[in-house]
């Protein structure tokens, strides 16, 4: 793959963010400008119709690209195959997704990426990682995902599993997470575990934050403990991967300064800053369109390879 942050062809792209409830579709200019957006219900569980909904979305967006050269990218949960033509492993959701080759179905060149990898593709081409050789991205939401940029290239690793940064341990004595890892970062800060971490006091992270902002002692302890574990994880990842930037995305970043201010403080305690060098911590450029823009960006990068 060529450098991830440089596209030389006059190539347009359609990006599809395939979620359990909604399909987000966009068409983008080679320079990253969003030309059109389409939203469609996924209807997960209904069988073939959700695949047809993807095809209809692509067809609708393609009408605006008549006479232009374009490719399709699909961002989806799960682990893609080696060729990035299908999701190989995604049990329990989107029945029929595993092993489904989208290019054959759509009749057009199509590249499939894990949703966090796609988010990094968007940042590498058009966002916070543009012109960066080394960066990592962490998605902080229901769970914790991630992606890695090395030497300007997206790193997917053997078995296409690289980037599952939420599944590193911050507590070896903690309970196993969904990947059987004890005390994972995902369980330390992801919304998936907030009820358990808070002993049933909170069902959503935004409820915890509201009480933290009011100075509630329990909420303050719980939130800062989660942020401290995030800082420890970032410091550890920085030792292994030595990124120039750490980009945070996902709904939990809506906390703004309530996240970034204590995170910077904790990071100053734990990060090994050899030679005075430290990572740049920032919020991702793209919000709820990161999956769709990322899918399109990933397709552009693969087409250039």
N, C-alpha and C positions, 0 to 999 in steps of 0.2 A: 504494500500500500504506500502511496506517496505521502508526503507531509500532509498531516491532517488539516492544517489550517490554510491550505492553498489549493484552489480549484482553477484550472486553466481553460477548461472547455466552456463554450457557451451552452451550458446544459441546464435545463430546468428540472424541477423535481416535484413530485407529489409525495407528501408525507401523511401516513396514517397512524394515529395513535389508537391502538386497539385496547379498549378497557372493558371491564365486565358489564358496565351499564351504558357507555357511550363511545361512539367512534368519532374522533376528531380528525378531520381531513383538511389539509392545506395544500396550496400550490405556491412554490417559491421561485423567485428569480435567481439566477446564478450568484447574484450579490447578496442574497439573503432576504430580499424584500418579500413579504407575504402578499401574494396577489389575490388570493381568494380563500375563504374558510367555509367548511361544510360540517355540520354536526348531525349525527344520525344515531338513533337508539341501537344498541348492540343486540338486545334480546337474547342474552346468553341463556343457554338451556333449551332454546327452541329449535336446535338442529341447524340445518343448512341455511335458513334465512339470514343468520348473522354474517355468513360468508357472502351471501348475495348483497347484503347491505354494504360490505366493504367494496365489492365490485361496482355497485351503483355509485358509491361515493367517488371512487377513482374515475369512473366514466364521466360524472358530472364535472369534476375538476379538469379532466382532460379536454373538455370542450373549449376551455379558455386558453389551452396551450396548442391549439391547432396550428400546424405549420412549424412547430418548434420541436427540438429534440428533448425528450424527457425520460426520466426513470422514476420508479416507485420505491419508496422505503416504507417499511412497516415496523413500528415499535410495539412490542408485545411483552407481557410477562413470560418468564421462563428462560431456558437455556437453548440457544440456537444450534443448528448443526454446523459442521466445519465450513461449509460453503455459504453460510448465512442465507439459505434459501427457505428455511423452515424452522419452526421451534421444535426441538427434539424432546424437551422434557418440561411439562407444565401440568402436573396432575391436579384434578379437582376443579378446574375452571375451564371455560371455553371448550367444551367437549368437541373433539374433532380437530383441535388446533395442532396437536402433536403430529409431526411428520407431514403436515399439509404443505405442499410446495406452492407458494402463492404465485410465482411467475407462470406456472402452467395454467393455473386457474384464471389469472388475469390476462394472459396472453401478451405480457409485456415484461421487460427486465425489471425484476423486483428483488430487493435485498431486505432481509429480516434481522432485526437487532433486539437484544434485551432492552427494556425500557430505560434503565440507567445508563447503559452504553450509548443509547441514542441521545440522552440528555447531554452527555459529554461531547458527542459529535456536534451538537448545536453550539455548545460553548467553544469548542475548538475552531469551528469555522467562522462563527459570527459573534461570539460572546466573550466571556472573561478569560478563556484559554487561548484566544486567538494570538498567534505569534509566540505561544509558549511551547517549549519542548517537553516540559515535565510538569504534570499537574494531576491532582486527584479530585474527584467529585463525590460528595456524599449526599444522598437523598434522604431527608429526614421527614418521615410522614407516619403512615400506619406502621410501616417497618422501616428499616434502614438499608438502602442499597448503595451502590457505588460504581465508579468507573475509574480507569487509570489511563493516563496519556504518558507514553514513554518515547523519547526521541521524536516527538511530534506525531506519533502514531497511536491509535487506539490499541490497547493491549487486552486481548480476550483470553490468552493463555491456552494451555492444553485443556481439552474437553470444553472449551468456550465458557469456563466457569469463573474466570478472573473478574474481579470487581465486586464480589459479594462482601463488601467491607463491613456490613452490619454483623457478619458472622465471624467476628474476632472476639476473643474473650477479655473482659475487664474484671472478671471475678471467677477464679478457677473453682471455687466452692459453690457457685451459683447453680440454679436449676438449668437443665438442658433447654435450648431453644428449639425451633422447628427443624434445625439441621443437626440437632443432638449436641450442640456445643454449649458447655456450661458458661453461664454468666455472660452472655453476648452483649455487644454494644446495642444491637437491635432491642433486646429486652431492657436495656438500661435507659433508653430514651424514646423508643418508638411508641406511638399511640396504642399499639397492640397490647401493651402490657400495663397501661396506665392504671386500670382498675386494680390490678393485682399489686402493683408497686405502692399504690396509695391506700391499700387496705379497704378498697371499696369507696373511698371518699370522692373520687373523680372518675368519670367515664371518658373524658376527653382532655387532651393536653391544654386546650384553651381555657377550660375550667380551672385547672391547676394554675395557669398563668394569671388568671384574674385574681385569685387569692394571693398569689405571690406579689402581685402589684399592690395589694392592700396590706402587705406586711405580715400576713398570717405565718406564724412560726413553722408549722408543719409543712405548708406549701413551700416556704422559702428553703427549708432543709431539703425537701424532695427534689425541687427544681434544680437547685445548685448542685446536689449530688449527681443528678443526671448530666448536667453540663460538665461537671468535673470529669466524669467518666468519658464523655465525648472528647474532652481535651486530652486525656491520657491516651485515648485511641488515636487521635490525630498525631500526637507526639510520637507514638510508636510507629505509625504508618510513615511518618516523615523520616524516621531512622532507617526504615527498610527501603523506601522508594525515593527519598530525597526530592520531593516535588518543589517547584518554585511557588505554586499556588495551591491552596485548598479551597475548593468551591463548594458552597453549601446550597442545596435546593430543597424543595418540598415544603409542605404546609407548616412545619414547625419553625421554619425561618421567618414566618410572618410575625414571630415574637420580636423581631428587630433587635433593638439595643438590649432588651431583656435576655436575649440569647448571646449576642456578639460581645457585649461588654464583659460579663463574667467569663465567657469563653476565652477571650483574649487574656484576661488576668490569669486564669488557670493554665493556659498554654505557656505563659511566661514563666510559670513555675516548673513545668514538665518538659518543655521542648529543649533538646540539645542544640544549642546555637553555636556550633563550631565556627570560629572565625567571625562571630557576630552575625552570621547569616540566619535568618528565620523565614518561615513560610509566610506568604501573603494570604491572609484569610479574607474571603469575600463571599457575597451572595450571588447566586447564579443570575444571569441576565434575563433568562426566559422563565416565565411563570407557568400558567396552566397550559401554555402551548409548547412547552419544552419537549414533550413526547413527539408531537407532530412535526415540529421544526427539526427535532433531532433525527426522526426517521428519514426526512427528506435530506438532511445533511449527511447521514450515514450512507444513503444511496448515492449521493454525489461523490463521496469519498471512495466508495467501492467501484463506481464506474470509472474513476480516474486510475484505479490500480493497474 
